[in-house]
Structure formats: C-alpha cells, structure tokens
C-alpha cells in the first residue's frame, strides 16, 4: 500500500488539528484549575480576615470555644466543595482525552480490519486455515481490549461515586460535631 503525497498531507493536517484540539483542551483544564485556586485563595483571605476580627472581639474563653466550633463546619464544606470542583475539572478534561483515544482506537481497528480483509483476499491458496486462525486471534484480542475498557470505565464510575458519597458523609458527620460545641 503506497501513500500519495495528498494522503500524507491530509494525514499531517489531521494530526495537527488533533494536536491543537487536545492542547486547547489541556490549557482549558489548566485555566479552570488556576481560576479555582485563585477563587479559593481570595475566599481564604476573606475568611481569615473575618475570623481574625471575630477572634479579636472575643470577651471570654466560652465565647472563644463557641467561635471555634462555628468555624469548623463552613471550613469542612469549603474543603469538600474545592475537592469536588477539582475532581470535576480533572474528570472533564480526562474524559475528553479518553473519548479522543477511544475514537482513534476505533479508527485504527477499522483500518486494521480493512487491511486484514484485503490481505486475506489476496492470500495464497492453501492458507485459509492460517488466515482463519489469525482472524480468530485478532477477534479475541479485540474482545479482551473491549473488556478492559469496560472494566476501566466501571472502576472510574465506582471511584467517582464513592468519592461523592465519602464527601457527603464527611460534611454530614461534621455537622453534629460543630453543633455540640
């Protein structure tokens, strides 16, 4: 199979467009992460000022303990919200890359099957059993790859669900502790 100059140019253009698209998505993820961290820093600075002012206006130890207890719950909620947003950014960017890889793998598999079909049509007489064995091996490999992809997706979904449940549990567990003080 010989490639023409037009095919090489088209392939290079497609690869360049893919590279630019993935780079743009990666920069978008970094940009979102920077915005999240800047917002968290601003919020932390404002909270620190507010907490310092409140601490300086405390009249006795009892009031100080009550103030400390009231600060715990909002802090825990903000930490959980920050982590949740961080996971959303990472998941969104990662899923974009995953979709792209899966798309390219599907294209490669299709091209491979086309090449195999052409090769088997032109196979010498008497090689039918070898060709059949090779096709069976390729089909088994494809099935194994699909199984692995499904398992990875399921594991990712379970991990994300567990993280959300854990975050909700942590916030809910902190509420009674903050109220008791």
LOBA-636260 format. One record per residue: residue in three letters; z, x, y of N, C-alpha, C, O in turn. Coordinates in steps of 0.02 Angstrom, whole numbers, plus 50000, padded with zeros to 5 digits. Example, Ala and Ser with C-alpha at 12.3 -4.5 7.8 and 13.67 -1.06 7.14 Angstrom:
<sites>
- type, n.zz, n.xx, n.yy, ca.zz, ca.xx, ca.yy, c.zz, c.xx, c.yy, o.zz, o.xx, o.yy
- ALA, 50390, 50660, 49716, 50390, 50615, 49775, 50390, 50660, 49835, 50423, 50712, 49834
- SER, 50354, 50642, 49888, 50357, 50684, 49947, 50394, 50645, 50002, 50402, 50670, 50057
</sites>
This chain:
<sites>
- type, n.zz, n.xx, n.yy, ca.zz, ca.xx, ca.yy, c.zz, c.xx, c.yy, o.zz, o.xx, o.yy
- UNK, 50000, 50042, 49942, 50000, 50000, 50000, 50000, 50045, 50061, 50046, 50085, 50071
- UNK, 49949, 50038, 50102, 49941, 50079, 50162, 49953, 50036, 50223, 49928, 49980, 50229
- UNK, 49993, 50063, 50269, 50007, 50027, 50331, 49956, 50046, 50384, 49938, 50104, 50391
- UNK, 49934, 49997, 50420, 49889, 50010, 50476, 49930, 50029, 50537, 49989, 50014, 50540
- UNK, 49898, 50061, 50586, 49935, 50078, 50647, 49964, 50016, 50681, 50019, 50020, 50711
- UNK, 49930, 49960, 50678, 49955, 49899, 50709, 50019, 49875, 50674, 50066, 49851, 50707
- UNK, 50021, 49882, 50608, 50080, 49862, 50570, 50139, 49908, 50587, 50196, 49884, 50593
- UNK, 50127, 49972, 50594, 50180, 50019, 50612, 50206, 50003, 50681, 50267, 50003, 50692
- UNK, 50161, 49991, 50728, 50182, 49974, 50796, 50222, 49909, 50797, 50273, 49904, 50831
- UNK, 50199, 49859, 50760, 50235, 49795, 50757, 50304, 49804, 50727, 50353, 49775, 50750
- UNK, 50309, 49845, 50674, 50374, 49857, 50643, 50421, 49893, 50691, 50480, 49877, 50695
- UNK, 50395, 49942, 50727, 50436, 49978, 50776, 50459, 49932, 50832, 50516, 49937, 50854
- UNK, 50415, 49889, 50855, 50435, 49841, 50908, 50489, 49794, 50882, 50538, 49781, 50917
- UNK, 50481, 49770, 50821, 50532, 49725, 50792, 50599, 49761, 50785, 50652, 49733, 50799
- UNK, 50597, 49824, 50763, 50659, 49863, 50756, 50692, 49875, 50823, 50753, 49872, 50829
- UNK, 50651, 49888, 50874, 50679, 49899, 50941, 50712, 49835, 50968, 50766, 49837, 50996
- UNK, 50678, 49778, 50958, 50707, 49714, 50979, 50772, 49700, 50943, 50820, 49675, 50972
- UNK, 50774, 49716, 50879, 50835, 49706, 50840, 50891, 49751, 50867, 50948, 49728, 50876
- UNK, 50875, 49813, 50880, 50925, 49860, 50906, 50951, 49837, 50973, 51012, 49839, 50985
- UNK, 50907, 49815, 51017, 50928, 49791, 51083, 50972, 49729, 51076, 51023, 49722, 51110
- UNK, 50952, 49683, 51032, 50992, 49622, 51022, 51061, 49637, 50995, 51110, 49608, 51019
- UNK, 51066, 49681, 50946, 51132, 49698, 50918, 51174, 49736, 50968, 51235, 49727, 50971
- UNK, 51142, 49781, 51006, 51180, 49818, 51057, 51206, 49771, 51111, 51263, 49779, 51134
- UNK, 51165, 49724, 51131, 51186, 49674, 51181, 51246, 49634, 51155, 51294, 49622, 51192
- UNK, 51243, 49614, 51093, 51299, 49576, 51064, 51362, 49619, 51060, 51417, 49595, 51072
- UNK, 51354, 49682, 51042, 51412, 49727, 51038, 51443, 49736, 51108, 51504, 49734, 51115
- UNK, 51401, 49746, 51159, 51427, 49753, 51227, 51460, 49689, 51250, 51510, 49691, 51286
- UNK, 51433, 49632, 51230, 51464, 49569, 51248, 51534, 49564, 51218, 51581, 49541, 51251
- UNK, 51542, 49585, 51156, 51608, 49585, 51124, 51656, 49632, 51160, 51715, 49614, 51170
- UNK, 51632, 49691, 51179, 51675, 49738, 51216, 51694, 49709, 51283, 51751, 49716, 51306
- UNK, 51646, 49677, 51316, 51659, 49646, 51381, 51712, 49592, 51375, 51757, 49587, 51418
- UNK, 51708, 49551, 51323, 51758, 49499, 51312, 51827, 49530, 51300, 51877, 49505, 51323
- UNK, 51827, 49584, 51262, 51890, 49618, 51248, 51921, 49647, 51312, 51982, 49643, 51322
- UNK, 51880, 49676, 51355, 51904, 49703, 51419, 51932, 49646, 51462, 51986, 49653, 51492
- UNK, 51896, 49590, 51466, 51919, 49533, 51505, 51986, 49507, 51478, 52031, 49490, 51516
- UNK, 51992, 49504, 51411, 52054, 49481, 51381, 52112, 49528, 51399, 52166, 49505, 51417
- UNK, 52100, 49592, 51394, 52153, 49641, 51409, 52171, 49640, 51483, 52230, 49648, 51500
- UNK, 52122, 49632, 51527, 52137, 49627, 51599, 52179, 49564, 51614, 52227, 49567, 51652
- UNK, 52160, 49509, 51583, 52199, 49447, 51593, 52270, 49455, 51567, 52317, 49432, 51598
- UNK, 52276, 49487, 51509, 52343, 49498, 51480, 52384, 49544, 51525, 52444, 49533, 51535
- UNK, 52353, 49595, 51553, 52389, 49642, 51597, 52412, 49606, 51661, 52468, 49615, 51683
- UNK, 52368, 49565, 51690, 52386, 49527, 51750, 52444, 49479, 51735, 52492, 49474, 51774
- UNK, 52439, 49445, 51679, 52491, 49398, 51660, 52557, 49434, 51647, 52610, 49410, 51667
- UNK, 52554, 49491, 51615, 52615, 49530, 51602, 52647, 49553, 51666, 52708, 49551, 51673
- UNK, 52606, 49576, 51713, 52632, 49598, 51778, 52666, 49540, 51814, 52721, 49548, 51841
- UNK, 52634, 49482, 51815, 52663, 49424, 51849, 52728, 49402, 51814, 52777, 49386, 51847
- UNK, 52727, 49402, 51747, 52787, 49383, 51710, 52844, 49432, 51722, 52902, 49412, 51729
- UNK, 52828, 49496, 51724, 52880, 49547, 51737, 52912, 49537, 51805, 52972, 49543, 51812
- UNK, 52871, 49523, 51854, 52898, 49511, 51922, 52943, 49450, 51921, 52998, 49452, 51949
- UNK, 52920, 49397, 51890, 52960, 49335, 51887, 53026, 49347, 51849, 53078, 49324, 51871
- UNK, 53022, 49382, 51793, 53082, 49395, 51753, 53131, 49441, 51789, 53192, 49432, 51785
- UNK, 53105, 49491, 51823, 53148, 49536, 51860, 53184, 49499, 51916, 53244, 49509, 51927
- UNK, 53146, 49457, 51951, 53178, 49418, 52005, 53231, 49372, 51978, 53285, 49365, 52007
- UNK, 53217, 49340, 51921, 53266, 49295, 51891, 53327, 49334, 51867, 53384, 49310, 51874
- UNK, 53316, 49393, 51839, 53372, 49434, 51815, 53416, 49456, 51873, 53477, 49458, 51867
- UNK, 53386, 49473, 51928, 53424, 49496, 51986, 53465, 49439, 52018, 53513, 49452, 52054
- UNK, 53446, 49378, 52005, 53482, 49322, 52035, 53536, 49294, 51988, 53570, 49245, 52006
- UNK, 53545, 49324, 51930, 53596, 49301, 51882, 53665, 49315, 51909, 53678, 49367, 51939
- UNK, 53710, 49266, 51900, 53778, 49271, 51927, 53830, 49294, 51876, 53879, 49326, 51894
- UNK, 53818, 49278, 51810, 53867, 49297, 51759, 53832, 49311, 51692, 53772, 49301, 51686
- UNK, 53870, 49334, 51643, 53842, 49353, 51578, 53814, 49292, 51541, 53763, 49297, 51507
- UNK, 53848, 49235, 51548, 53824, 49174, 51515, 53754, 49155, 51539, 53711, 49137, 51500
- UNK, 53744, 49160, 51603, 53680, 49144, 51633, 53626, 49195, 51611, 53568, 49177, 51600
- UNK, 53647, 49258, 51604, 53601, 49310, 51581, 53578, 49296, 51510, 53519, 49304, 51494
- UNK, 53625, 49276, 51466, 53607, 49260, 51396, 53560, 49201, 51393, 53512, 49200, 51354
- UNK, 53572, 49151, 51434, 53529, 49092, 51435, 53459, 49111, 51460, 53409, 49086, 51434
- UNK, 53456, 49155, 51509, 53391, 49178, 51535, 53352, 49216, 51481, 53292, 49206, 51473
- UNK, 53387, 49260, 51446, 53354, 49298, 51393, 53327, 49252, 51338, 53271, 49262, 51314
- UNK, 53365, 49202, 51320, 53344, 49155, 51268, 53283, 49116, 51291, 53238, 49101, 51252
- UNK, 53281, 49098, 51355, 53224, 49059, 51380, 53160, 49100, 51385, 53106, 49072, 51389
- UNK, 53166, 49166, 51386, 53107, 49209, 51392, 53074, 49222, 51324, 53014, 49238, 51322
- UNK, 53110, 49215, 51270, 53084, 49232, 51204, 53024, 49188, 51184, 52973, 49215, 51163
- UNK, 53030, 49123, 51189, 52977, 49077, 51165, 52911, 49087, 51202, 52859, 49094, 51169
- UNK, 52910, 49088, 51268, 52846, 49099, 51302, 52814, 49167, 51284, 52753, 49173, 51280
- UNK, 52856, 49217, 51274, 52830, 49283, 51256, 52797, 49280, 51187, 52743, 49308, 51178
- UNK, 52829, 49248, 51140, 52801, 49241, 51072, 52736, 49202, 51074, 52687, 49220, 51041
- UNK, 52735, 49148, 51113, 52674, 49107, 51118, 52617, 49147, 51149, 52559, 49141, 51127
- UNK, 52631, 49187, 51199, 52579, 49228, 51231, 52553, 49281, 51183, 52493, 49295, 51181
- UNK, 52598, 49311, 51144, 52576, 49361, 51096, 52531, 49330, 51043, 52480, 49359, 51023
- UNK, 52549, 49271, 51019, 52508, 49237, 50969, 52441, 49217, 51000, 52389, 49224, 50967
- UNK, 52441, 49192, 51061, 52378, 49173, 51094, 52333, 49234, 51104, 52272, 49230, 51094
- UNK, 52362, 49290, 51123, 52323, 49351, 51133, 52291, 49372, 51066, 52232, 49387, 51063
- UNK, 52332, 49373, 51014, 52306, 49393, 50948, 52253, 49344, 50923, 52204, 49365, 50893
- UNK, 52263, 49280, 50935, 52214, 49230, 50914, 52147, 49242, 50950, 52094, 49239, 50919
- UNK, 52151, 49254, 51015, 52090, 49266, 51054, 52056, 49331, 51030, 51995, 49335, 51026
- UNK, 52096, 49381, 51016, 52069, 49444, 50991, 52032, 49434, 50925, 51978, 49461, 50915
- UNK, 52062, 49396, 50881, 52030, 49381, 50816, 51966, 49341, 50827, 51916, 49353, 50792
- UNK, 51966, 49294, 50873, 51905, 49255, 50888, 51849, 49300, 50912, 51791, 49292, 50891
- UNK, 51864, 49347, 50955, 51812, 49393, 50980, 51785, 49435, 50922, 51725, 49442, 50914
- UNK, 51830, 49463, 50883, 51809, 49505, 50827, 51769, 49465, 50775, 51719, 49488, 50749
- UNK, 51793, 49405, 50761, 51759, 49363, 50712, 51690, 49342, 50736, 51642, 49343, 50699
- UNK, 51686, 49322, 50800, 51622, 49302, 50828, 51571, 49358, 50828, 51513, 49348, 50809
- UNK, 51592, 49416, 50849, 51546, 49473, 50850, 51528, 49494, 50779, 51470, 49508, 50765
- UNK, 51578, 49497, 50736, 51565, 49516, 50667, 51520, 49467, 50631, 51477, 49488, 50592
- UNK, 51528, 49403, 50643, 51485, 49353, 50609, 51413, 49359, 50633, 51367, 49347, 50594
- UNK, 51403, 49377, 50696, 51335, 49387, 50721, 51302, 49444, 50684, 51244, 49439, 50663
- UNK, 51338, 49499, 50675, 51311, 49557, 50638, 51300, 49539, 50565, 51250, 49558, 50535
- UNK, 51346, 49501, 50536, 51340, 49481, 50466, 51279, 49437, 50456, 51241, 49446, 50408
- UNK, 51268, 49389, 50501, 51209, 49346, 50496, 51145, 49388, 50500, 51097, 49375, 50463
- UNK, 51145, 49437, 50545, 51086, 49479, 50552, 51074, 49519, 50488, 51017, 49524, 50464
- UNK, 51126, 49548, 50459, 51119, 49587, 50398, 51095, 49543, 50341, 51051, 49563, 50303
- UNK, 51123, 49483, 50335, 51101, 49437, 50282, 51028, 49418, 50291, 50992, 49413, 50242
- UNK, 51007, 49407, 50353, 50937, 49391, 50367, 50891, 49448, 50346, 50840, 49437, 50314
- UNK, 50910, 49509, 50365, 50869, 49567, 50347, 50868, 49579, 50272, 50817, 49598, 50244
- UNK, 50925, 49566, 50239, 50927, 49573, 50166, 50881, 49522, 50133, 50847, 49538, 50084
- UNK, 50881, 49461, 50159, 50837, 49410, 50131, 50763, 49430, 50140, 50722, 49421, 50094
- UNK, 50747, 49457, 50199, 50679, 49480, 50210, 50661, 49537, 50163, 50606, 49538, 50135
- UNK, 50707, 49583, 50153, 50694, 49640, 50108, 50686, 49616, 50036, 50642, 49640, 50000
- UNK, 50727, 49568, 50015, 50721, 49541, 49948, 50653, 49507, 49939, 50621, 49514, 49887
- UNK, 50633, 49469, 49989, 50568, 49435, 49985, 50511, 49486, 49981, 50466, 49477, 49940
- UNK, 50514, 49538, 50021, 50463, 49589, 50019, 50463, 49625, 49952, 50410, 49640, 49924
- UNK, 50523, 49638, 49925, 50528, 49671, 49860, 50498, 49627, 49805, 50462, 49652, 49762
- UNK, 50513, 49562, 49807, 50485, 49516, 49757, 50409, 49512, 49762, 50374, 49509, 49711
- UNK, 50384, 49512, 49823, 50312, 49511, 49832, 50281, 49574, 49803, 50230, 49571, 49769
- UNK, 50312, 49631, 49817, 50288, 49694, 49791, 50291, 49694, 49714, 50245, 49718, 49681
- UNK, 50345, 49667, 49687, 50352, 49664, 49614, 50299, 49619, 49583, 50271, 49635, 49531
- UNK, 50286, 49562, 49615, 50235, 49517, 49589, 50167, 49551, 49589, 50129, 49545, 49541
- UNK, 50151, 49587, 49643, 50088, 49623, 49647, 50085, 49677, 49593, 50033, 49687, 49562
- UNK, 50140, 49712, 49583, 50142, 49766, 49534, 50134, 49738, 49463, 50099, 49767, 49421
- UNK, 50166, 49681, 49449, 50161, 49653, 49382, 50092, 49624, 49368, 50070, 49624, 49311
- UNK, 50059, 49601, 49420, 49990, 49576, 49411, 49942, 49633, 49393, 49893, 49624, 49357
- UNK, 49958, 49692, 49418, 49915, 49750, 49407, 49942, 49796, 49352, 49917, 49851, 49343
- UNK, 49993, 49773, 49316, 50022, 49814, 49263, 49972, 49822, 49205, 49933, 49776, 49191
- UNK, 49974, 49879, 49173, 49928, 49890, 49117, 49944, 49843, 49059, 50000, 49820, 49051
- UNK, 49895, 49831, 49019, 49903, 49788, 48960, 49955, 49819, 48913, 49957, 49880, 48905
- UNK, 49996, 49777, 48883, 50047, 49801, 48837, 50114, 49816, 48870, 50162, 49832, 48835
- UNK, 50118, 49810, 48936, 50182, 49825, 48970, 50220, 49761, 48988, 50266, 49763, 49029
- UNK, 50200, 49705, 48958, 50231, 49641, 48975, 50306, 49640, 48961, 50345, 49613, 49001
- UNK, 50327, 49670, 48905, 50399, 49669, 48889, 50438, 49712, 48938, 50494, 49694, 48957
- UNK, 50411, 49769, 48959, 50446, 49811, 49008, 50450, 49776, 49075, 50501, 49780, 49109
- UNK, 50396, 49743, 49094, 50395, 49707, 49158, 50446, 49650, 49156, 50482, 49638, 49204
- UNK, 50449, 49614, 49100, 50497, 49559, 49093, 50569, 49584, 49096, 50611, 49554, 49128
- UNK, 50582, 49641, 49064, 50649, 49670, 49065, 50667, 49691, 49136, 50724, 49681, 49158
- UNK, 50620, 49720, 49172, 50633, 49740, 49241, 50647, 49680, 49285, 50692, 49681, 49327
- UNK, 50607, 49628, 49277, 50618, 49566, 49316, 50687, 49537, 49302, 50720, 49513, 49347
- UNK, 50708, 49538, 49238, 50773, 49513, 49220, 50829, 49554, 49253, 50878, 49527, 49277
- UNK, 50819, 49620, 49253, 50869, 49664, 49285, 50873, 49651, 49360, 50928, 49650, 49389
- UNK, 50815, 49641, 49391, 50814, 49627, 49463, 50848, 49560, 49477, 50887, 49555, 49525
- UNK, 50835, 49509, 49437, 50866, 49444, 49446, 50942, 49449, 49437, 50980, 49419, 49475
- UNK, 50965, 49488, 49388, 51037, 49497, 49377, 51068, 49533, 49437, 51123, 49516, 49458
- UNK, 51033, 49582, 49463, 51058, 49618, 49523, 51064, 49572, 49583, 51113, 49574, 49620
- UNK, 51014, 49530, 49592, 51015, 49481, 49647, 51073, 49432, 49640, 51106, 49415, 49688
- UNK, 51084, 49409, 49579, 51139, 49363, 49566, 51207, 49396, 49580, 51252, 49365, 49609
- UNK, 51213, 49459, 49560, 51276, 49495, 49573, 51286, 49504, 49648, 51342, 49495, 49672
- UNK, 51233, 49520, 49684, 51239, 49529, 49756, 51259, 49463, 49790, 51301, 49463, 49835
- UNK, 51229, 49408, 49769, 51247, 49343, 49798, 51320, 49326, 49783, 51354, 49298, 49826
- UNK, 51343, 49342, 49723, 51413, 49328, 49705, 51460, 49368, 49749, 51511, 49343, 49772
- UNK, 51444, 49431, 49760, 51486, 49473, 49803, 51487, 49446, 49874, 51540, 49443, 49905
- UNK, 51428, 49426, 49900, 51425, 49399, 49967, 51467, 49336, 49973, 51503, 49327, 50023
- UNK, 51464, 49292, 49924, 51504, 49231, 49925, 51579, 49248, 49922, 51619, 49217, 49957
- UNK, 51597, 49296, 49880, 51668, 49315, 49874, 51694, 49344, 49939, 51750, 49329, 49959
- UNK, 51654, 49385, 49972, 51675, 49414, 50036, 51683, 49359, 50088, 51732, 49360, 50126
- UNK, 51637, 49312, 50090, 51642, 49257, 50138, 51704, 49215, 50125, 51740, 49196, 50171
- UNK, 51718, 49200, 50061, 51777, 49161, 50044, 51840, 49199, 50063, 51887, 49170, 50089
- UNK, 51842, 49264, 50049, 51901, 49304, 50065, 51911, 49305, 50141, 51968, 49302, 50164
- UNK, 51858, 49311, 50178, 51863, 49311, 50251, 51889, 49245, 50276, 51933, 49243, 50320
- UNK, 51863, 49190, 50249, 51887, 49124, 50269, 51961, 49114, 50252, 51998, 49086, 50293
- UNK, 51981, 49136, 50193, 52052, 49130, 50173, 52096, 49172, 50219, 52149, 49149, 50240
- UNK, 52074, 49233, 50234, 52114, 49277, 50277, 52121, 49246, 50347, 52175, 49249, 50376
- UNK, 52068, 49218, 50373, 52070, 49187, 50439, 52116, 49127, 50439, 52155, 49117, 50486
- UNK, 52112, 49086, 50387, 52155, 49028, 50381, 52228, 49049, 50375, 52272, 49019, 50406
- UNK, 52242, 49100, 50334, 52311, 49124, 50327, 52337, 49151, 50393, 52396, 49141, 50409
- UNK, 52295, 49186, 50431, 52317, 49212, 50496, 52336, 49155, 50542, 52387, 49158, 50576
- UNK, 52295, 49103, 50544, 52309, 49046, 50588, 52374, 49012, 50567, 52415, 48994, 50610
- UNK, 52384, 49003, 50502, 52446, 48973, 50478, 52507, 49016, 50494, 52559, 48991, 50514
- UNK, 52499, 49081, 50485, 52554, 49127, 50499, 52572, 49126, 50573, 52631, 49126, 50591
- UNK, 52521, 49125, 50616, 52534, 49124, 50688, 52570, 49059, 50708, 52617, 49060, 50747
- UNK, 52547, 49003, 50681, 52579, 48939, 50696, 52651, 48938, 50671, 52695, 48913, 50706
- UNK, 52663, 48965, 50612, 52730, 48968, 50584, 52776, 49012, 50627, 52834, 48995, 50639
- UNK, 52748, 49068, 50650, 52789, 49114, 50692, 52809, 49080, 50757, 52867, 49086, 50778
- UNK, 52763, 49044, 50788, 52779, 49010, 50851, 52830, 48955, 50838, 52878, 48948, 50876
- UNK, 52820, 48916, 50785, 52866, 48862, 50770, 52935, 48888, 50750, 52986, 48856, 50764
- UNK, 52937, 48945, 50716, 53002, 48973, 50696, 53040, 48999, 50757, 53101, 48999, 50757
- UNK, 53004, 49021, 50807, 53037, 49046, 50868, 53066, 48992, 50911, 53112, 49005, 50950
- UNK, 53040, 48932, 50906, 53064, 48877, 50949, 53138, 48861, 50937, 53176, 48857, 50985
- UNK, 53160, 48851, 50874, 53231, 48837, 50864, 53276, 48896, 50885, 53331, 48885, 50911
- UNK, 53253, 48957, 50874, 53293, 49015, 50893, 53303, 49018, 50968, 53357, 49035, 50992
- UNK, 53252, 49001, 51005, 53257, 49002, 51078, 53301, 48945, 51104, 53336, 48953, 51154
- UNK, 53300, 48889, 51070, 53339, 48831, 51092, 53414, 48841, 51077, 53456, 48815, 51114
- UNK, 53431, 48878, 51023, 53500, 48887, 51003, 53539, 48928, 51055, 53599, 48918, 51063
- UNK, 53505, 48973, 51088, 53539, 49018, 51136, 53549, 48982, 51198, 53576, 49010, 51245
</sites>
